[in-house]
Amino acid sequence: MKNYDIAVVIGRFQPLHIAHEELIKGALQKAKHVLVLIGSANESRTNRNPLTFHERRNIIEIVFSKHLSELSVRPLNDFESNLDWVLSIDEQITELSEQLNASKICFLVCDKDLATKDSNNILKLLPHDIVYHPLLYNLSATDIRKCLSGGTDVKSIVTLPDASKKYLEKCWNAAEFEMTNPSKLPRKKWYRRRPFKYFLEAATWVSVLFM
């Protein structure tokens, strides 16, 4: 029985493995619609976040191709403050709940490690149920990334969903190429770099104070 209108699942999915797959399956069983928020969406081509948001979204949509009408996959950026992070989540939920006329919402989470527990505690700031999902597999995407970086054939990694392996094989090759050729990555424009942004913010406050 589906007790919720929307179940929210949050993760980086770098890459999506079978424990992630089970978590999203659990969300589909509990809610009429599932919102998957892909964390660190503004980070890619690093050792910790090798895949882009679009690559991770494509993998999820391949694995859950039979459930696309019940699934929304959206980006969730990293922020320097937890409050900004949780407000971004709230905006995404509000927008989708208005579209679907949904009122009963939950977060489907697991207690895999300390970082996951910390994130779950932050989610308590929002007025939605937190439903804990038992882990069938105690997996680490870090270990999978190490295997891929070490040259392990994607097809031989049993902790990856079969439906995504062919696509992941292609996008992992692209990720490795760009990570080993950093000069080919787009650089931030000077006016988007942190020191200038701090200077601009300080100048704005000074102008407000002396107006």
N, C-alpha and C positions, 0 to 999 in steps of 0.2 A: 504494500500500500504506500502511495506517495503522500507523505505528510506535509510537504513544503511546495510552495510555488517555484522557488528558486533555491538551488544549492550552489554555494560558491566554493570553488577549489582554487587555491593559490600555490604556485610553485615556479621554479625556474626551468625545470624540464630540460636540463643540459646533459644528456638528452633524455627524452621520455623513456622510462623503463617500465617493466611489468608491474612494479609496485605503484607507480603513477597511474598506470592503466587501471589497476584494481580500485584505486581511490576514485577515479572518475566514473568507473562502472558503479561504484557504491553510491555516488552522487546521483546518477541517473535513476537508480532504484528508489531514492528517497524523495526526488523532486520532479516536477513536471518539466523544468528547464534547468540546465546547468550552465553557470557562468565560470569559465576557466580564465583566471587572470595569470598571464605569463609574466613573472617577476623579472627584474633586471632587463626590461625590454629595451632600455636605452644603452645596454652594454652588449658588445659582441666582439668576436675575434681576439679574445684574451684566453689564457689558460683556464680560468674559472668560468668564463662565459663565451665559449667558442662559437656557438650558433646564434644567428640573428633571430629577432622576434618572428619574422616571416617564415623562416625555416622551421622553427619550433611549432608555430601554428599549423603549418602544412603537415607536419608529422602527426600532430594530434588529430587533424581532420582526416588524414588517411586512416589512422587506426580506428576512428569512430565515424567512418563514412556512412554507416547505416543510421546514425543518430544526429545528423547535422541539423535537422529541424528542431531538435531539443537542446542544441548546444550553441553557446556564444563564446568565442575565444578572443580575448582582448588584451592589449598590452598594459602592463603595470610597471612604471619606471621606478628606479631607485631614487631615494631622497635622503638628504642629510639628516632630517629629523623624522622621528617615528610619527609625529603628529601629521606631517605633510603626507607621509605614506598612507596612514589610515584614512585621511581625508580624501585622498585619491581613490581609495577603494570604495569609500562611501559614495563618491560621485558616480562611479561606474555602476554600483548597485542601484542607486536612485534612478539613473537614466534607464536602465534595463527594466526595472520594476514598473516605471511609468509606461514604457512601451508595451509590457505584457499585462498591465493592470494586476500586478502581483503584490501581495501583502505579507505572506508568510515566507520568511527567508532564513536560511541557516548557512553557516560555514561548516564544510566537512573537512576535518583535520585529522592528523595523526601526531603522535608524540615520538617522532623518530630520534631526535637528538636535542641538545640544549638550544641550538639556534631556532629549531622548529617550535619548541616550547615557548621561547621568548616571543616569537611572532604570534603564537596563539594567544598569549596574554595581552598583547597589544590589541588584538581583534576584539577583546572584551570591552573596549571603549565604545563599540558600536552596538546598537540595540537589537542584535540578532542572535538566535540560538547558535551555540557551538556544539557540534555533534562530532564525537570522536569515533574514528573508524579504526578497527583493529588491523594491524599490519599482518598480511599473509607472508610478505617477503621483507627481510631487513636488508635493503640494498642501498648502495651509495653510488650516485652518478659520478662522483669523483673517481671511483675505481674503474668505471666504464670509460671515462675520458682517458685515464692512464693507459688502458688497454688499446684504445683507438690510436692514441699518440705513439704507442709502442709498435704500431703496425699490425695489430690483430685484425683479422678479417671481420668485417661487420657481421657477415652471415654466421660466424661461429660464436657470437656472443649470445648465449641463451637467455640472458636477462633483458633483451630487447624484444619488443613485440614484432612478430614476423611481418606484419603488414607495413611496418615502417622501415625495414632494413634496407630495401632497395633505394628508397629516397635518401635515407641517412648516409648511405655509402657515397652518394654524389655530393651532398651538401657538406659532409665531413671533409672530403677532398678539397672543396672550395675553401672551407674554414682553415684547413692546415696550410694551404697555399698562401692565403692572406696573412696568417699569423707569422709565417716564415719570410714574408715579404712586406714588412711594415711600411716601407716607403710607398707602397701602392694603396695604403689606406687613406681615406680622406682626413685631412687635418682640420682641427677646429679653427674657424676664422678668428682673427685677433680680438674682435669685439665680443666673442662668445667665451673667451678664456676667463678663468676665475679671477685673477687679479684685477682685470679691467671691470668685471661685473661688480666687485667689491668697491672699486673706486667710483663707479657710476652710482651705486646705491648710497655711498657716503655723500657724494655731491648732491644727490636728490634731497637727502635729509637736511643738509646744510642750507640749501635753497629754501626749503620749507620753513626752517627755523627763523630765517632772517627776512622772510617776506613781510 
